[in-house]
Amino acid sequence: MTDPERPSPTEELHKRVKAAQERNTGVVRNKKARSSSVGTGMGVGVKVGVDLVVGVGVGAAIGWGLDWWLETKPILLVIFLIFGFIAGLMNVVRTANQSFKSSGTNSGN
């Protein structure tokens, strides 16, 4: 029937699978590290774009609402549009500074 000195085929298969998994663990970790940094960079880029657009949009909405309410048609829209742009730029600078600090590339500090 079966030879007691010879290991069973399933034990040998389990050993080979375990060895292959150990060899591939480092490769998987390196891929995850690379994709994580790319994802983080893309996330920061999207956040910067959204911050700028939302700042301008909120400023324009407030200006338009006040112009409609106070009947001062274009002036408050223009003023709050500029305020929104400035607020959006401040958020972009804040996000960029946080990104540089977290990645350790900020040489100024």
C-alpha positions as CSV (number, residue, x, y, z in Angstrom):
1,M,0.0,0.0,0.0
2,T,1.8,3.1,1.2
3,D,5.5,3.2,2.1
4,P,5.8,4.5,5.7
5,E,9.2,6.0,5.0
6,R,8.0,8.0,2.0
7,P,6.1,11.3,2.9
8,S,2.6,11.6,1.6
9,P,2.0,13.7,-1.5
10,T,-0.1,16.2,0.4
11,E,2.6,16.9,2.9
12,E,5.1,17.5,0.2
13,L,2.6,19.8,-1.6
14,H,2.0,21.8,1.6
15,K,5.7,22.3,2.0
16,R,6.1,23.5,-1.6
17,V,3.2,25.9,-1.3
18,K,4.5,27.3,2.0
19,A,8.0,27.8,0.5
20,A,6.4,29.6,-2.5
21,Q,4.4,31.8,-0.3
22,E,7.5,32.8,1.8
23,R,9.3,33.7,-1.4
24,N,6.5,35.9,-2.7
25,T,5.8,37.8,0.6
26,G,8.6,40.3,-0.1
27,V,7.4,41.0,-3.6
28,V,3.8,41.6,-2.4
29,R,5.0,44.0,0.3
30,N,7.1,46.0,-2.2
31,K,4.1,46.3,-4.6
32,K,1.9,47.5,-1.7
33,A,4.4,50.1,-0.6
34,R,4.8,51.5,-4.1
35,S,1.0,51.6,-4.9
36,S,0.4,53.2,-1.5
37,S,2.7,56.1,-2.2
38,V,1.2,56.6,-5.7
39,G,-2.3,56.5,-4.2
40,T,-1.3,59.0,-1.5
41,G,0.1,61.4,-4.1
42,M,-3.0,61.1,-6.3
43,G,-5.1,61.7,-3.2
44,V,-3.2,64.9,-2.3
45,G,-3.5,66.1,-5.9
46,V,-7.3,65.6,-6.0
47,K,-7.6,67.2,-2.6
48,V,-5.7,70.3,-3.8
49,G,-7.9,70.6,-6.9
50,V,-11.1,70.1,-4.9
51,D,-10.0,72.7,-2.2
52,L,-9.4,75.3,-4.9
53,V,-12.7,74.7,-6.7
54,V,-14.8,74.5,-3.6
55,G,-13.2,77.7,-2.2
56,V,-14.1,79.6,-5.4
57,G,-17.5,78.0,-5.6
58,V,-18.5,78.8,-2.0
59,G,-17.2,82.4,-2.4
60,A,-19.2,82.8,-5.6
61,A,-22.3,81.4,-4.0
62,I,-22.1,83.7,-1.0
63,G,-21.5,86.7,-3.2
64,W,-24.3,85.8,-5.5
65,G,-26.7,85.3,-2.6
66,L,-25.8,88.6,-1.0
67,D,-26.1,90.4,-4.3
68,W,-29.5,88.9,-4.9
69,W,-30.6,89.7,-1.3
70,L,-29.2,93.3,-1.2
71,E,-29.8,94.0,-4.9
72,T,-26.2,95.1,-5.5
73,K,-25.8,92.9,-8.6
74,P,-22.1,92.3,-9.5
75,I,-20.0,93.9,-6.8
76,L,-20.5,91.4,-3.9
77,L,-20.2,88.5,-6.3
78,V,-16.8,89.7,-7.5
79,I,-15.6,90.5,-3.9
80,F,-16.6,87.1,-2.5
81,L,-15.2,85.3,-5.6
82,I,-11.8,86.9,-4.8
83,F,-12.2,85.9,-1.1
84,G,-13.1,82.3,-2.2
85,F,-10.1,82.1,-4.4
86,I,-7.8,83.4,-1.6
87,A,-9.3,80.9,0.8
88,G,-8.8,78.1,-1.8
89,L,-5.2,79.0,-2.3
90,M,-4.6,79.1,1.5
91,N,-6.1,75.5,1.7
92,V,-3.9,74.4,-1.2
93,V,-0.8,75.8,0.6
94,R,-1.8,74.2,3.9
95,T,-2.3,70.8,2.2
96,A,1.0,71.0,0.3
97,N,2.8,71.9,3.6
98,Q,1.2,68.9,5.4
99,S,2.1,66.6,2.5
100,F,5.7,67.7,2.5
101,K,6.0,67.3,6.3
102,S,4.5,63.8,6.2
103,S,6.8,62.6,3.4
104,G,9.9,64.1,5.1
105,T,10.9,66.2,2.1
106,N,10.5,69.5,3.7
107,S,14.1,70.8,4.1
108,G,13.1,74.0,5.7
109,N,12.3,72.4,9.1
